[in-house]
C-alpha cells in the first residue's frame, strides 16, 4: 500500500538532438575496437541550436525566483539583492529561500542527505550536480567533508527545504580556484535541497554511557535517540541495506524496552514510538526471511495499539498486512487470508490490500489445482496397484 511503502523523486531536464554524419561508419570497426573518425554534417536540417543553459529557480512564479537574464554569460551581477540573508558576518555565504522545510535546522555533526547543483561565476553550465549524476550526497555536517560554504549553507536549512546560496571564494576554492572548471577567485552559486538528516551524535553518546547514566536519561531524550535510530534504519531500508536497517531498528527497540516510564502518560508515549519501530523491524525481518520474528514484532505492536487511547487504524492495517506477507512466505494461505481480511477492515479503501486479495486468490487457485492434480495421480496409482493385486490372484 502506498501509505505503507512510500517514495519521492526529482529529475532535471535534458535536451537531445539527432545529428547526421558527413560519411557513414563501419559498425564492424567499432565492434572490433578500431578507432573511427567521423564528422557531423553542420548544415543538416535536423539540428537546432542548443538552448542556452541559464540558472533559474525551479518555480519561476515564486516571488523569490532569480531572473535568468541576470545570469547571461555566467555572470552573478545583480543577484546580490535576491540573496538578502547573510549567514556569516562578512557576507561570505548569502542565502535566498526558495521553499520552506519543516522542523528544526540541521544540527552540527548530524548525518545529512542533500541534492545540489552549483555554478562558478563565468560558467553557464553547472560545475557539479547530484541530480545530473542521479545520486544524492550524504555527509556529516560540520566535519570538513564538504566545502566550508556548503557546510554553513546546509546548517541553516530544514528537512525538505530548497534554497540557493552565493558563496564567496574564501568559503569555496579560494584565490587559486581549480582551473579550468573553477576560475581563480570564483564565487559559487549553490542550489540545495535537504532530503533528510539524522542526529547520529545522540545515539553515539548513548553507546558510551554507563548503565546508571542511561537510567537517568529523561524520556524526551530517549524518544529522540530512538527516533534517530529509526530514521537511520529507514534510510538504510530505502537503499536496500537490510542488515544496517535491522541493526538500527533492533537497537532502538532495545533502548525503548530498557526505559522505565514514570507514569501512564509516559508509558503511552514510549509505546507509540515502539509501535513505529516494531512495524519497521517486522517489515525488514520479513525481507530477511525471518517470518516468525516478524510475526512476534507485529503481535507486540498490535498489543500496544490496543492499549492506546486513540485507535490508529492505519498502523493496525499495516501490522496485519505484514502478518499476511509472513504467512504467504510460509505457504500458509488460509492464515494469510485471515490477516489480509483484518487489514482490509482497518483500511478498506487501500488499493494495495485489494491487489493483494487478487494475488492471494490466484495463488490459492494455483495451489488447489496442484492439490487436485496430486490427488488424481495418487488415486490413479492406487487403482493401478489394486488392479495388479487382483490380476495376481
Secondary structure, 3 states (H helix, E strand, C coil): CHHHHCCCCCCCCCCCCCCCECCCCCHHHHHCCCCCCCCECCCCCCCCCCCCCCCCCCCCCCCCCCCHHHHHHHCCCCCHHHCCEECCCCCCEEEEEEECCEEEECCCCCEEEEEEEEEECCCCCCCEEHHHHCCCEEEECCCCCCCHHHHHHHHCCEECCEEEEEECHHHCCCCCCECCCECCCCCEEEEEEEEEEECHHHHHHHHHCCHHHHHCCCHHHHHHHHHHHHHHHHHHHHCCCHHHHHHHHHHHHHHHHCCCCCCHHHHHHHHHHHHHHHHHHHHHHHHCCCHHHHHHHHHHHHHHHHHCCCCCHHHHHHHHHHHHHHHHHCCCHHHHHHHHHHHHHHCCCCHHHHHHHHHHHHHHHHHHHHHHHHHHHHHHHHHHHHHHHHHHC
